[in-house]
């Protein structure tokens, strides 16, 4: 399902006319805002397998800071592929001590932290400071950018399951209206929550069956 198809799916549930562009009118743009919020909430509700990818950093001797990602990411695990060990996250307390209280150490990176930005990208700091070329790899969940409401992103495919997005956006639209043909916001929210829970259970079963708990209802 594309972003525009999601907007139209919500509009149909509201018994509104479908549109050929997300910015066709003020109401379709409002629904587009609701779809964007639903995408954000759904993506951040679970570490979706379809959003996982690897970010690789190739170190340079004497360089501590590196551009990391221009989008919102969650790190699952980091490894120093050259030295064959897992990377560990540095706390703010440890980072301050390394920066201000001790002599900067050098060697194969073992720790990482985030400090500021490099242009539009987040900036990652490696410790110890690399002494040569090494490959540092991070398995991350990479969230998508907000879709523009000027029709340029209308054909973008939704990566995560579309039904929870549509129902969540619809629930927001019902809340904005007050009710929709007898369907109240509480019922709309229950349907959206149920669809999200089902989608998460299906996705969890791919790599994490131990996290799926079935209950009789």
Backbone bond lengths (Angstrom), bond angles and torsions (degrees), N, CA, C in turn:
res aa  C-N    CA-C-N  psi(-1)  N-CA   C-N-CA  omega(-1)  CA-C   N-CA-C  phi
1 X - - - 1.463 - - 1.529 109.57 -
2 X 1.326 115.95 134.49 1.458 120.52 177.40 1.523 110.52 -86.86
3 X 1.341 115.39 169.65 1.461 119.94 177.52 1.528 110.29 -59.90
4 X 1.327 118.09 -44.38 1.460 120.73 179.39 1.524 111.26 -64.01
5 X 1.319 117.32 -39.84 1.466 120.27 178.20 1.525 110.68 -63.21
6 X 1.318 117.01 -35.77 1.467 119.87 176.92 1.523 110.93 -66.40
7 X 1.336 116.61 -42.44 1.472 120.38 176.52 1.521 110.28 -58.95
8 X 1.327 116.79 -45.23 1.464 120.16 -179.43 1.520 112.35 -68.89
9 X 1.324 117.87 -32.43 1.462 120.50 177.11 1.522 110.61 -63.17
10 X 1.333 116.31 -38.02 1.461 120.04 176.63 1.526 110.66 -70.00
11 X 1.318 116.48 -43.35 1.465 120.14 179.78 1.528 111.50 -60.08
12 X 1.328 117.59 -40.93 1.467 120.63 179.15 1.521 111.11 -62.96
13 X 1.319 117.21 -40.29 1.466 120.80 178.20 1.521 111.37 -64.45
14 X 1.316 116.02 -26.08 1.466 121.32 177.15 1.523 112.35 -90.01
15 X 1.348 115.06 3.00 1.474 122.90 -177.02 1.532 111.82 58.89
16 X 1.337 114.23 39.67 1.457 121.81 174.14 1.525 108.93 -106.04
17 X 1.328 116.54 158.02 1.463 120.95 179.07 1.523 110.62 -67.62
18 X 1.330 116.26 141.58 1.457 121.10 173.57 1.522 109.62 -67.45
19 X 1.325 115.88 158.64 1.465 120.94 -178.45 1.524 109.25 -124.80
20 X 1.299 115.71 160.11 1.466 120.89 179.60 1.524 111.78 -95.36
21 X 1.338 116.68 -7.04 1.464 121.80 177.43 1.517 108.05 -152.60
22 X 1.327 116.14 146.59 1.462 119.89 -177.68 1.522 112.55 -63.46
23 X 1.331 117.14 -23.82 1.462 121.11 179.98 1.523 112.14 -101.21
24 X 1.328 116.42 25.79 1.470 120.04 -177.23 1.523 112.08 -61.79
25 X 1.323 117.27 -36.32 1.467 121.33 178.69 1.532 107.82 -155.62
26 X 1.312 115.98 175.62 1.463 120.16 -175.81 1.533 112.12 -65.01
27 X 1.336 116.20 -34.66 1.458 118.19 -178.65 1.527 111.34 -71.59
28 X 1.324 117.09 -39.80 1.472 118.97 178.13 1.535 110.45 -64.74
29 X 1.330 116.68 -33.06 1.467 119.52 176.51 1.528 110.73 -68.82
30 X 1.332 116.49 -36.49 1.464 120.01 175.66 1.527 110.18 -62.54
31 X 1.331 116.25 -44.64 1.462 120.01 177.99 1.533 109.77 -63.40
32 X 1.321 117.43 -36.76 1.455 121.19 175.96 1.521 111.33 -60.06
33 X 1.334 116.99 -40.32 1.463 120.59 175.75 1.533 110.77 -61.49
34 X 1.339 115.64 -42.13 1.466 119.50 179.06 1.529 111.01 -64.80
35 X 1.322 117.18 -38.89 1.461 120.49 178.57 1.527 109.98 -66.01
36 X 1.318 117.07 -41.81 1.470 120.06 177.01 1.525 111.32 -59.41
37 X 1.329 116.80 -43.43 1.465 119.96 178.87 1.529 110.90 -65.26
38 X 1.328 115.95 -38.34 1.462 120.43 178.85 1.524 111.03 -66.34
39 X 1.327 117.20 -38.71 1.467 120.47 176.63 1.523 109.69 -61.71
40 X 1.323 116.77 -46.94 1.467 121.32 -179.64 1.528 110.91 -59.11
41 X 1.333 116.10 -49.75 1.462 120.13 -177.03 1.528 111.23 -64.50
42 X 1.317 117.21 -40.85 1.455 120.99 -178.23 1.524 110.98 -68.93
43 X 1.327 117.04 -42.15 1.464 120.10 178.93 1.522 111.87 -63.34
44 X 1.339 117.11 -35.78 1.459 120.58 -177.18 1.525 113.04 -87.97
45 X 1.325 117.44 -1.76 1.460 120.51 179.36 1.513 112.79 -80.92
46 X 1.344 117.43 -16.49 1.459 121.04 -173.99 1.520 108.84 -162.42
47 X 1.339 116.42 152.61 1.466 121.07 176.25 1.530 108.89 -83.71
48 X 1.326 115.81 81.10 1.460 121.56 -174.53 1.528 111.07 -63.26
49 X 1.333 115.94 133.95 1.462 120.24 179.64 1.528 112.12 -59.92
50 X 1.327 116.66 -34.33 1.465 120.15 -177.33 1.527 112.66 -71.65
51 X 1.325 117.82 -12.51 1.466 121.31 178.87 1.523 112.53 -99.86
52 X 1.328 116.81 -0.43 1.463 119.82 -177.53 1.523 111.13 -82.40
53 X 1.308 116.03 137.69 1.457 121.76 174.41 1.530 109.15 -155.64
54 X 1.305 115.40 172.59 1.465 121.00 -177.67 1.523 110.15 -108.40
55 X 1.310 115.81 130.53 1.462 122.40 172.44 1.526 107.22 -107.02
56 X 1.327 116.38 124.53 1.459 121.11 -178.56 1.520 110.62 -111.26
57 X 1.310 115.78 134.71 1.457 122.38 174.95 1.522 107.97 -114.78
58 X 1.318 116.34 127.18 1.459 121.30 174.35 1.519 107.69 -100.73
59 X 1.298 116.93 114.97 1.457 120.21 -173.51 1.524 112.35 -73.78
60 X 1.325 113.88 158.71 1.461 123.19 176.17 1.524 107.02 -125.20
61 X 1.292 117.55 137.74 1.461 121.42 -179.46 1.526 110.85 -53.82
62 X 1.331 115.65 132.39 1.473 125.11 176.73 1.524 113.68 71.36
63 X 1.342 118.14 7.33 1.471 120.43 178.46 1.524 109.41 -105.83
64 X 1.332 115.72 122.96 1.460 121.75 -175.99 1.518 112.67 -96.15
65 X 1.336 118.04 -34.95 1.459 122.69 -172.88 1.526 111.43 -105.99
66 X 1.366 115.46 141.26 1.463 121.19 -177.74 1.527 109.79 -141.93
67 X 1.340 116.03 144.00 1.454 120.42 172.37 1.524 108.02 -64.16
68 X 1.329 116.78 138.49 1.467 120.11 -174.20 1.521 112.81 -114.10
69 X 1.326 117.92 -63.50 1.470 119.67 -177.85 1.521 110.12 -154.76
70 X 1.315 116.20 141.61 1.465 121.01 177.52 1.518 111.34 -87.68
71 X 1.330 118.01 -7.26 1.455 121.58 178.93 1.524 110.41 -118.34
72 X 1.313 114.82 169.30 1.459 122.24 -179.34 1.527 109.84 -70.02
73 X 1.321 117.81 123.01 1.459 120.87 -179.77 1.523 110.38 -131.80
74 X 1.328 115.13 154.65 1.455 122.71 171.62 1.519 107.52 -120.74
75 X 1.324 116.91 123.44 1.454 120.67 -179.73 1.531 109.87 -81.40
76 X 1.322 115.97 127.08 1.455 121.39 175.24 1.521 109.97 -89.61
77 X 1.322 116.08 -48.21 1.462 120.28 178.36 1.521 108.97 -158.70
78 X 1.329 116.36 147.92 1.460 121.88 175.68 1.514 109.60 -123.92
79 X 1.319 116.15 144.89 1.471 120.22 178.36 1.522 109.42 -136.39
80 X 1.319 114.69 146.18 1.461 120.29 168.18 1.519 105.06 -89.78
81 X 1.327 116.07 100.54 1.454 120.98 -173.34 1.529 111.69 -68.69
82 X 1.322 116.47 -25.93 1.466 120.79 179.87 1.530 111.12 -77.55
83 X 1.340 115.91 -45.11 1.467 120.32 -178.13 1.527 112.55 -87.30
84 X 1.360 116.56 -9.89 1.466 121.76 178.40 1.531 113.37 62.78
85 X 1.364 115.29 52.75 1.459 118.53 171.48 1.529 109.82 -147.84
86 X 1.337 114.08 160.63 1.460 120.22 178.44 1.527 109.58 -76.19
87 X 1.327 115.42 142.87 1.456 121.20 174.37 1.527 109.46 -83.51
88 X 1.341 116.86 149.80 1.452 121.86 178.51 1.521 110.10 -119.79
89 X 1.336 115.36 143.78 1.463 121.34 -179.86 1.520 110.02 -78.47
90 X 1.336 115.72 131.52 1.460 121.52 177.47 1.523 109.98 -85.62
91 X 1.324 117.89 133.96 1.455 121.14 175.21 1.525 109.88 -76.31
92 X 1.322 116.68 163.35 1.468 120.19 177.00 1.524 110.60 -59.95
93 X 1.325 116.91 -37.58 1.465 121.36 179.18 1.525 110.70 -62.63
94 X 1.334 116.11 -46.18 1.462 120.26 178.44 1.525 111.62 -65.58
95 X 1.345 115.64 -38.72 1.454 119.84 -178.89 1.527 111.15 -63.38
96 X 1.335 115.78 -43.77 1.470 119.55 179.38 1.517 110.66 -62.56
97 X 1.329 117.34 -41.42 1.455 120.39 178.95 1.517 112.07 -63.60
98 X 1.341 116.29 -40.98 1.464 120.55 179.56 1.525 111.12 -66.59
99 X 1.338 116.23 -37.95 1.465 120.35 -176.13 1.527 113.12 -77.30
100 X 1.337 117.09 -36.38 1.464 119.29 -168.35 1.529 115.11 -117.97
101 X 1.332 118.60 -21.86 1.455 120.13 -171.11 1.519 114.90 -110.34
102 X 1.307 117.27 -14.08 1.456 119.64 -177.02 1.526 110.33 -130.23
103 X 1.307 115.29 164.39 1.459 120.61 173.78 1.526 108.67 -75.43
104 X 1.314 117.11 131.47 1.460 120.84 -178.28 1.525 110.81 -58.42
105 X 1.327 115.46 125.64 1.455 120.69 -179.54 1.528 110.42 -87.04
106 X 1.317 116.02 157.59 1.460 121.51 178.74 1.521 109.59 -127.02
107 X 1.337 115.78 156.48 1.453 120.57 179.66 1.513 110.56 146.21
108 X 1.329 116.91 -159.60 1.459 121.17 177.96 1.520 109.49 -76.86
109 X 1.351 118.66 128.14 1.467 121.40 -178.00 1.527 112.57 -58.40
110 X 1.334 114.29 135.90 1.454 121.77 -179.98 1.525 111.06 -127.53
111 X 1.326 116.42 -25.96 1.461 122.69 -179.97 1.533 110.23 -117.82
112 X 1.351 115.67 157.58 1.468 120.91 173.84 1.521 108.95 -144.07
113 X 1.320 114.70 154.31 1.463 121.70 174.86 1.517 108.23 -153.79
114 X 1.328 116.20 169.42 1.455 120.92 -179.59 1.520 109.95 -116.15
115 X 1.338 114.85 131.14 1.457 121.16 -178.88 1.524 109.90 -140.05
116 X 1.325 116.56 107.40 1.463 120.45 174.68 1.514 114.17 66.49
117 X 1.333 114.98 -158.53 1.454 122.17 -177.39 1.518 110.57 -133.10
118 X 1.315 114.82 157.80 1.458 122.39 173.03 1.517 106.81 -119.25
119 X 1.338 116.74 95.21 1.457 120.56 -172.37 1.521 109.39 67.56
120 X 1.332 117.30 -121.18 1.465 121.48 178.42 1.518 111.86 -95.71
121 X 1.325 117.46 3.47 1.459 121.63 -176.59 1.519 111.05 -104.57
122 X 1.337 115.80 145.62 1.457 119.54 169.93 1.525 108.82 -65.54
123 X 1.325 116.44 155.49 1.469 121.08 -175.18 1.517 109.47 -119.98
124 X 1.325 116.27 127.18 1.456 121.76 -179.76 1.528 109.11 -107.45
125 X 1.329 116.01 142.46 1.459 121.78 178.75 1.525 108.88 -114.64
126 X 1.324 116.24 131.73 1.455 121.85 -179.39 1.526 110.49 -106.79
127 X 1.316 115.27 142.55 1.458 121.30 176.67 1.534 109.09 -136.57
128 X 1.312 119.32 142.90 1.473 126.95 -10.30 1.533 111.75 -60.56
129 X 1.319 116.21 167.32 1.452 120.74 177.07 1.529 109.52 -64.11
130 X 1.341 117.57 126.77 1.472 119.57 -176.73 1.528 112.36 -59.18
131 X 1.319 114.91 147.61 1.462 121.32 176.51 1.522 112.03 -107.24
132 X 1.319 116.62 -1.02 1.459 120.78 -179.59 1.511 111.07 -170.28
133 X 1.317 115.76 -163.48 1.466 121.62 -177.83 1.525 109.78 -84.71
134 X 1.326 116.51 122.24 1.458 122.87 175.46 1.526 109.09 -139.75
135 X 1.314 115.92 156.61 1.464 121.61 179.70 1.523 109.67 -105.15
136 X 1.347 115.58 116.33 1.460 121.88 177.35 1.527 107.54 -110.27
137 X 1.320 116.71 121.84 1.461 120.74 -175.72 1.523 110.77 -118.40
138 X 1.338 114.55 138.76 1.458 121.44 179.29 1.527 109.35 -124.44
139 X 1.333 116.09 124.63 1.465 120.57 169.66 1.519 106.56 -84.00
140 X 1.337 116.62 121.58 1.461 120.69 -174.18 1.520 110.91 -130.67
141 X 1.317 114.57 161.00 1.456 122.06 165.59 1.524 105.72 -100.88
142 X 1.327 116.29 115.54 1.463 120.98 -174.37 1.519 109.68 -104.39
143 X 1.329 115.85 110.96 1.456 120.86 -178.31 1.526 110.90 -81.13
144 X 1.312 115.40 152.32 1.459 120.74 -176.03 1.526 110.91 -83.32
145 X 1.310 115.21 155.35 1.463 120.90 176.20 1.530 110.03 -73.36
146 X 1.317 115.96 155.93 1.458 120.95 175.52 1.523 109.85 -61.95
147 X 1.327 115.95 138.19 1.462 120.90 -179.46 1.532 110.26 -76.69
148 X 1.323 115.11 136.01 1.462 120.48 178.46 1.522 109.86 -72.29
149 X 1.322 116.29 144.83 1.464 120.90 179.87 1.529 110.91 -101.59
150 X 1.338 115.34 40.20 1.463 120.80 176.05 1.525 110.80 -119.97
151 X 1.332 116.38 17.05 1.476 125.19 177.14 1.534 113.11 81.29
152 X 1.333 118.63 -7.13 1.471 119.02 -177.45 1.527 112.37 -70.50
153 X 1.333 117.48 -25.86 1.468 121.01 -179.32 1.526 112.93 -104.62
154 X 1.317 117.18 10.45 1.467 120.49 -174.47 1.527 112.99 -60.73
155 X 1.318 117.69 -31.27 1.463 120.68 -176.79 1.531 112.83 -90.69
156 X 1.339 117.48 1.01 1.465 120.65 178.66 1.522 110.03 -64.98
157 X 1.332 116.41 131.22 1.455 121.46 177.99 1.535 109.90 -78.69
158 X 1.324 115.87 137.89 1.459 120.45 174.30 1.524 108.21 -76.48
159 X 1.309 116.65 124.53 1.463 121.02 -175.39 1.518 112.02 -76.50
160 X 1.312 116.76 -42.84 1.459 121.53 -178.00 1.531 109.63 -85.02
161 X 1.347 118.58 168.33 1.467 120.93 -179.60 1.527 112.27 -52.41
162 X 1.325 115.53 134.99 1.467 120.28 -171.92 1.520 113.92 -84.30
163 X 1.339 118.56 -30.16 1.465 119.62 -175.44 1.522 112.93 -61.02
164 X 1.342 119.88 -46.04 1.474 118.03 176.91 1.526 112.66 -60.04
165 X 1.326 117.27 -33.58 1.467 120.77 178.75 1.532 109.96 -66.09
166 X 1.319 116.24 -49.09 1.462 120.62 -178.23 1.527 110.87 -61.87
167 X 1.337 116.99 -46.71 1.464 120.03 -177.63 1.526 111.87 -68.68
168 X 1.322 117.51 -34.54 1.463 120.28 176.75 1.518 110.95 -67.00
169 X 1.339 116.79 -43.46 1.467 120.21 177.56 1.524 110.93 -65.08
170 X 1.329 116.21 -38.48 1.466 120.70 177.72 1.531 110.53 -62.62
171 X 1.345 117.18 -41.82 1.460 120.58 178.98 1.531 110.73 -61.07
172 X 1.329 116.54 -37.93 1.461 119.42 177.21 1.532 111.05 -66.43
173 X 1.328 115.58 -38.79 1.461 119.45 178.84 1.522 111.04 -66.27
174 X 1.334 117.01 -39.70 1.470 120.89 176.94 1.525 109.91 -63.19
175 X 1.338 116.99 -41.57 1.458 120.43 178.30 1.525 110.99 -61.98
176 X 1.332 116.13 -38.69 1.466 120.34 -179.84 1.530 110.85 -67.20
177 X 1.335 116.70 -35.06 1.465 120.98 -179.88 1.522 112.21 -82.05
178 X 1.302 116.48 -28.72 1.456 120.47 -175.22 1.510 111.28 109.28
179 X 1.325 117.79 -46.88 1.456 123.89 173.02 1.518 106.58 -165.19
180 X 1.323 116.19 171.38 1.460 118.91 -179.27 1.523 109.62 -142.26
181 X 1.328 115.66 94.01 1.458 120.40 177.07 1.514 113.12 58.61
182 X 1.338 116.56 39.08 1.453 120.04 178.66 1.513 113.64 94.47
183 X 1.332 118.60 -12.15 1.463 121.67 177.69 1.523 108.31 -90.65
184 X 1.308 115.87 115.04 1.449 120.29 -179.15 1.511 111.72 -85.59
185 X 1.326 116.23 169.77 1.456 121.17 -176.82 1.522 111.21 -66.16
186 X 1.336 117.72 -33.52 1.463 119.38 -179.75 1.529 111.55 -64.52
187 X 1.331 116.23 -43.54 1.463 119.85 178.05 1.520 110.87 -65.05
188 X 1.334 116.54 -42.18 1.469 120.28 179.10 1.527 110.81 -62.11
189 X 1.323 116.75 -40.38 1.462 120.20 178.54 1.526 111.68 -67.31
190 X 1.336 117.15 -37.08 1.461 120.04 177.98 1.526 111.04 -63.40
191 X 1.327 116.77 -42.16 1.460 120.72 178.85 1.536 110.69 -63.69
192 X 1.333 116.29 -41.01 1.460 120.09 179.37 1.525 110.79 -66.02
193 X 1.331 116.63 -42.33 1.469 120.48 -179.96 1.525 110.96 -65.58
194 X 1.327 116.87 -38.73 1.461 120.64 178.95 1.525 111.18 -65.17
195 X 1.322 116.72 -42.94 1.466 120.62 179.43 1.521 110.74 -64.44
196 X 1.338 116.93 -38.86 1.459 120.65 178.68 1.529 110.73 -66.21
197 X 1.320 116.94 -44.09 1.465 120.49 179.84 1.528 110.78 -62.17
198 X 1.325 117.48 -41.19 1.466 120.77 178.85 1.529 111.18 -64.19
199 X 1.339 116.07 -42.38 1.465 120.34 -179.19 1.526 110.87 -65.92
200 X 1.330 117.25 -40.02 1.457 120.82 178.32 1.526 110.48 -65.07
201 X 1.331 117.03 -42.03 1.461 120.72 179.29 1.526 111.08 -61.38
202 X 1.324 116.82 -41.34 1.459 120.24 178.34 1.522 110.76 -65.51
203 X 1.321 117.32 -42.84 1.459 120.93 -178.41 1.529 110.87 -69.67
204 X 1.330 116.53 -38.68 1.461 120.56 179.66 1.523 110.78 -63.76
205 X 1.325 117.14 -32.46 1.450 120.70 -179.37 1.511 114.12 -65.86
206 X 1.343 117.51 -16.79 1.462 120.53 -179.12 1.525 111.81 -71.94
207 X 1.339 116.13 -49.61 1.470 120.69 -176.65 1.520 113.94 -119.06
208 X 1.337 116.89 -17.27 1.458 119.49 -173.35 1.526 110.86 -133.79
209 X 1.336 118.72 61.16 1.465 119.66 -179.39 1.521 112.62 -61.40
210 X 1.355 117.69 -23.57 1.459 120.54 -179.51 1.515 112.09 -69.24
211 X 1.363 116.61 -16.29 1.463 119.78 -179.29 1.527 112.34 -92.26
212 X 1.330 117.46 -2.11 1.460 121.01 -179.23 1.512 109.13 -92.83
213 X 1.315 116.76 123.78 1.461 121.89 179.46 1.515 108.26 -121.13
214 X 1.326 117.08 119.86 1.462 121.77 -178.23 1.532 109.55 -97.80
215 X 1.303 116.05 136.72 1.469 121.55 -179.81 1.521 109.24 -129.11
216 X 1.320 116.58 140.98 1.461 120.98 175.29 1.520 109.07 -71.77
217 X 1.343 114.78 138.86 1.467 120.00 178.40 1.514 110.35 -127.97
